[in-house]
Amino acid sequence: MRIVIATDIFGKTPEFSRCLESFPFAYHLVDPYQGKYQSFADEHSAYQYFINNVGINAYAGHLAQVIQADESPTVVIGFSVGAAALWQVSAMSAIKHVVAGFGYYGSQIRHQIELQPQFELQLVFPRTEPSFDVGELVTQLATTAKVNAVQCQYLHGFINPLSVNFHPRGCADALQYLTKQVGRLSDSMTRM
């Protein structure tokens, strides 16, 4: 089984790679900047650069290309804009071999809640967001087939050490949960 991880606005960084060291599975890391390291002063600068130079649609297109390049059963994990890109990809009928997706704090999903995922998605939203009511979004998504949306106690960015909202315990808990879920999916694939 193949695992694809879509990063947030910071892209591929040594800090995020170190954070993923406890994740025991091999994975393919996808980022908005085609693997080029970026050095942003802060989250605002990273966000502005992403919006002005990449955008969610282009990132989703890149993620879809990576997923389609290998037809192995695939699990996709996305963080922030990576989760929003995963959300878009989940509705693409051409994507047939993704067995599950996990998205963390994909706040941009709120702009496309009408999409209908083609595979199972677990979406974890933060406790709060400054620009919208997270609880209302989770409630709206509750009626979407193949989606399990929940709200956690942490803030947007809790898994990335470069985020002001990084939370070591939250990061460890999320990676432990992902390890368990991916292991379960891997076991079920080997029994087929």
N, C-alpha and C positions, 0 to 999 in steps of 0.2 A: 504494500500500500504506500502511496506517495503522499507526502505532506507538503503543502505550500503555505508559507506564512507571508502575509502582506503587512508591511510596516505602516507606521503612522507618518505624519508630516516630516519627522526628522530623518526618515529614510534609514539606510544601512549605516549603523554606527557601532563603534566598539562597545559602547555602553549597553546598547540593546542586545548585541551578540553575547556579552557577558551575562546579561539577565537571562538569556535563553539557555545558558550552560546546563542548568538543571533539567532541561527538557530532554528526555532520554532517546528521542527518535531523530533520525536523520531528516532534514527538511531542506526545501528549496526556498530561499529568502527572496521575496519580490519587494521592490521599493519603488517609489514614484520617480526616482532619478536614474533609473537604469543601472544601478549598482555604483554610481559615482558618489563618493562620500561628500557630504555637505557639512559645512560648519556654520551653524546659526547662532546668533547671540542669545536668542531666547525663542519661546514658542510663538510669539507674535510675528517675529521675523520669518520663522519657518512657515507659519500659516500663510503669510503674505506671499512668500516665494512660491509656495505650492499653488495657491489660487491664481497667481499671475503667470506661472510658467508651466503648470501641469493641468490641474483640475481633476475633479472626480471622474468625469467621463473618459478622459484619456487614461487615467490610472486604471479604471475598470477595463478598458480595452486592452491595456498591457497585461493585466492580470488574466483576462480571458485567453489571450494568446499563449501565455505560459501554461495555463491549465490545459489548453487544447493541444499543446505540443507533445503531450504524453497521455495516452489513453488508459493508463493504469487507474485503478480505483484511487480516488484522491480525497483527502480531507483538506479543507482550506480554513485557515485561521487568520482573521484580520483585526487590526487595531486602529481605531479612530477612522481616518480616511481609508485605511485598508479594509475596515469593516464596511464602510459605505461602498467601496468598490466591490467587495464581496456581495453585498446586497444587490447591486446592479447585475453582477454576473449570475447570481442565483436565479434570476428571471430569464436568462438566455436559454432558449429551447435547444440550442446547439450544444450546450454543455450537458453531456449525458453521463459522465463517469465520476462526478463528484458524489461521494456517499454522504457527506455531512459538512456543515460549515459552522464555525464558531466566530462570532463577532463581538468585539469589546469596544464600548463607548463610541459607537458609530453614530454620532449625533446628526450627521447629514442624511441619514436614513429618513428623517422626518420629512424631507422634501419629496420623497418618492414612496410614500407608504402604500400606494396603489399597486406596486409590483407584486407579482405572485411567484414565490420561489419554486424551483423545480426539484429541490432537495431539502432535506431537514436542516434547519438553522437554529442554533442556540444564540440568542443575542443578549448580551449583558450590558446594561446601561448604568451610568453612574447614579449616585444618590441625587444629584442635582446638576442642572446646567444653567448658566446665566441667561440664555436666550430663549428657553422654552421649558414647558412643564414635562419633565421626564415621565412622571406617573401617567399622564394623559397619553403620551406616545406608547408606553407599554400597554395600556388598556386598549388603544386602537389596534395595536399589532396582535393582541390576544385573539382576534377573530380571523387572522390570516393563517391559512392552511400551511402546515409544515414549519411554523415558526413558534418557538418558545422564547418569549421575551421576559426578562426579569430585571429588576433594579437591585443594585448591590449597595453596600455601605460606603464604598470608596468614590473618589472623584475622577473625572475625566483625565486619563493619562497615568493612572495608578500603577501600570505595569512598566512604564518606560522611565528609567533613571534620569533622563534629561528633562522630564516634565516636572513642573513645580508641584504637581499633585502626586508624584511618585510615592508609593506606600510599600515598603519592603514586605510587610506581612501580606498585604493584598496581592502583591506580585507573586509571592510564594504560593499563596492559596490558589490563585488562578492557574499557575503552572502545574500545581499538583492536580487540580481538577482536569485540566487539559490532558495531562499524562494518563489519568485514569480513563477518560473518555476515548482518547485515541487508542489506548491499549485494548479497550473493550471492542472498538470498531475493528481493530486489526485482528483480534481473536475471532470475531464473527466472520471476517473475510476468509481466514484460513480454514474455517470449518465448512465453507461453501464448496 
